[in-house]
Amino acid sequence: MDPEQFLPQEIFTTVLILLDVKDVSSCALVNSCWRDISVDKSIWQSLCQSLWADKKYISPKVQDQVNDDPKEAYKESLRDAERSYLTAEELCGFTWNFRFKKVTGYHWTENDPWWQCRPAIQMKFEDNGLLLDDFWQANGTGIYDRKWRFIEKAAGRIGPIGSFLQVNNFPPCIVSRTKDWGFLMQSCWVVFTSFPMPPLGQRLDLEDGCLVSEMNL
């Protein structure tokens, strides 16, 4: 017997909420009644919550959709996760975690707290074009007056505005996404993450061996 014939819609909906997106999509193919119930907002809001639970970044635009059109929000979040460029608002909205790559040499890594198994340096890109942090000034390194800008290309690549960023005349950074939807910026010398950088040895995909080790910048 078809469950929609004897179950109240509220109960049927509650059952579908327990399914994953593949099963919900399969249910929508059964008949028109199942299809109508499978697009219930509460089902897709639950699917959004499950999908986004371990993700580092969901765009505000997508989050704003979840109440009115959660199914579209779900699909749009998957599309946005493939986006490998930043808006200026996003760049300036994050507190970035920073470290040097080992290739820069001992002089830099010995002063880099991440390499000493401490939390990574935090930096802020300001909308006035400055890059600020408290660490280097407090430690007297003389790295001040850093200015950032988006550039059109790097490492032989061309992409949308926000795909490449340069600070002063240092090698430019390429923007990419992590497997949990965070933003990553890296050059041949440095790494930035838009989320707290895991300690050394705890997330290999963010360490030098798995990152671009050499780039023609």
C-alpha positions in Angstrom: 0.0 0.0 0.0 1.2 3.5 -0.9 2.1 5.2 2.5 0.7 8.6 1.2 -2.7 7.0 1.1 -2.9 6.3 4.9 -0.3 8.5 6.5 -1.0 12.2 7.3 1.2 14.5 5.2 2.9 15.7 8.4 4.0 12.2 9.3 5.0 11.4 5.7 7.1 14.6 5.7 8.7 13.7 9.0 9.7 10.3 7.5 11.2 11.9 4.4 13.2 14.3 6.6 15.1 11.3 7.8 16.4 10.5 4.3 19.4 11.8 2.5 19.2 13.9 -0.7 19.6 11.0 -3.0 16.7 9.1 -1.4 14.5 12.2 -1.3 15.1 12.8 -5.0 14.2 9.1 -5.7 10.9 9.6 -3.7 10.0 12.5 -6.0 9.9 10.1 -8.9 7.3 7.8 -7.5 4.2 9.8 -8.4 2.9 13.4 -8.3 1.8 13.2 -4.6 5.3 12.0 -3.5 6.8 14.7 -5.7 4.7 17.4 -4.0 5.7 16.2 -0.5 9.4 15.8 -1.4 9.7 19.5 -2.1 8.3 20.5 1.4 10.5 23.3 2.8 11.1 21.4 6.1 12.7 18.5 4.2 15.1 20.7 2.3 15.9 22.9 5.3 16.9 19.7 7.1 19.0 18.6 4.1 20.7 22.1 4.1 21.5 21.7 7.8 23.0 18.3 7.3 25.0 19.4 4.2 26.3 22.6 5.9 27.0 21.2 9.3 30.8 20.7 8.8 31.4 23.4 6.2 33.6 26.4 6.8 31.7 28.9 4.7 28.2 29.3 3.4 27.6 32.6 1.6 25.1 34.9 3.2 23.2 35.0 -0.1 22.7 31.3 0.1 21.8 31.4 3.8 19.2 34.0 3.0 17.5 31.6 0.6 17.0 28.8 3.1 13.7 30.1 4.5 12.0 30.9 1.2 13.5 28.3 -1.1 15.6 25.8 0.8 15.8 23.4 -2.2 17.4 26.1 -4.3 19.6 27.1 -1.4 20.9 23.5 -1.2 21.7 23.5 -4.9 23.2 27.0 -4.9 25.4 26.1 -2.0 26.9 23.2 -4.0 27.5 25.5 -6.9 29.0 28.2 -4.8 31.4 25.7 -3.2 33.0 25.4 -6.6 33.7 29.1 -6.7 37.4 29.8 -6.5 37.4 33.6 -6.2 36.6 36.1 -3.4 34.6 39.2 -3.3 36.3 42.2 -1.6 33.5 42.0 1.0 34.4 38.4 1.8 38.1 39.0 1.8 37.7 41.8 4.3 35.1 40.0 6.3 37.3 37.0 7.3 40.0 36.9 10.0 42.6 35.1 8.0 45.1 32.7 9.4 48.6 32.9 8.0 51.8 30.9 7.9 55.0 30.7 5.8 55.8 27.7 3.7 58.9 25.7 4.6 60.6 26.7 1.4 61.0 30.3 2.7 63.7 29.0 5.0 64.5 28.8 8.7 64.8 32.5 9.2 61.0 32.8 8.5 59.7 29.6 9.9 61.5 29.9 13.2 59.5 33.2 13.9 56.3 31.7 12.6 54.2 30.4 15.5 52.4 27.8 13.4 55.7 26.1 12.8 56.3 26.2 16.5 53.0 24.3 17.1 51.2 27.4 18.2 48.1 29.1 16.7 48.7 30.7 13.3 49.1 34.4 12.9 45.8 36.2 12.3 45.5 38.9 9.7 42.8 41.3 8.4 42.5 42.7 4.9 41.0 46.1 5.3 38.7 47.7 2.7 41.1 50.6 2.5 43.7 48.3 0.9 45.8 47.6 4.0 46.8 44.2 5.5 47.0 44.3 9.3 48.1 42.1 12.1 49.6 42.5 15.6 52.2 39.8 15.5 55.0 41.1 13.2 54.9 44.6 14.6 55.0 43.3 18.2 58.0 41.1 17.3 59.9 43.9 15.6 60.3 42.3 12.2 59.7 45.5 10.3 57.0 44.1 8.0 54.7 47.1 7.9 52.7 49.1 5.4 51.4 46.1 3.5 48.9 46.9 0.8 46.8 44.3 -1.0 45.1 44.3 -4.4 43.3 41.9 -6.7 45.2 41.2 -9.9 44.1 39.8 -13.2 46.4 36.8 -13.5 49.0 34.7 -11.8 51.0 31.5 -12.4 50.0 31.6 -16.1 46.3 31.5 -15.1 43.5 34.0 -15.8 40.3 34.1 -13.7 37.5 36.3 -12.5 38.3 39.3 -10.3 39.1 37.9 -6.8 41.0 34.8 -8.1 44.4 36.3 -7.5 45.7 38.6 -4.8 49.0 40.4 -4.3 50.4 42.1 -1.2 53.0 44.8 -2.1 55.4 43.2 -4.5 55.5 39.8 -2.9 54.6 36.7 -5.1 50.8 36.7 -5.7 48.4 34.3 -4.1 46.0 32.0 -5.9 42.5 31.6 -4.4 41.0 28.1 -4.1 38.5 26.2 -1.9 39.1 23.5 0.6 37.2 20.2 0.7 35.0 21.7 3.5 34.3 24.9 1.5 36.7 27.2 3.2 38.8 29.7 1.3 42.6 29.0 0.8 45.1 31.5 -0.6 48.6 30.5 -1.3 51.7 31.7 -3.1 55.0 29.9 -3.5 55.9 31.3 0.0 52.8 31.7 2.1 49.4 30.2 3.0 46.3 31.9 4.2 43.1 30.2 5.4 39.7 31.9 6.0 39.2 29.7 9.1 41.4 28.7 12.1 44.4 26.9 10.6 44.7 23.4 12.1 47.9 22.7 14.0 51.0 21.2 12.3 50.3 17.6 11.5 46.6 17.6 12.0 45.3 18.2 8.5 47.7 17.1 5.8 45.7 18.5 2.9 46.6 22.0 4.2 50.3 21.3 4.6 53.1 21.9 2.2 53.3 18.4 0.8 49.7 18.6 -0.5 49.8 22.2 -1.5 51.3 23.7 -4.6 55.0 23.6 -3.8 56.3 25.5 -6.9 54.4 28.0 -8.9 55.7 30.1 -11.8 54.9 33.5 -10.3 
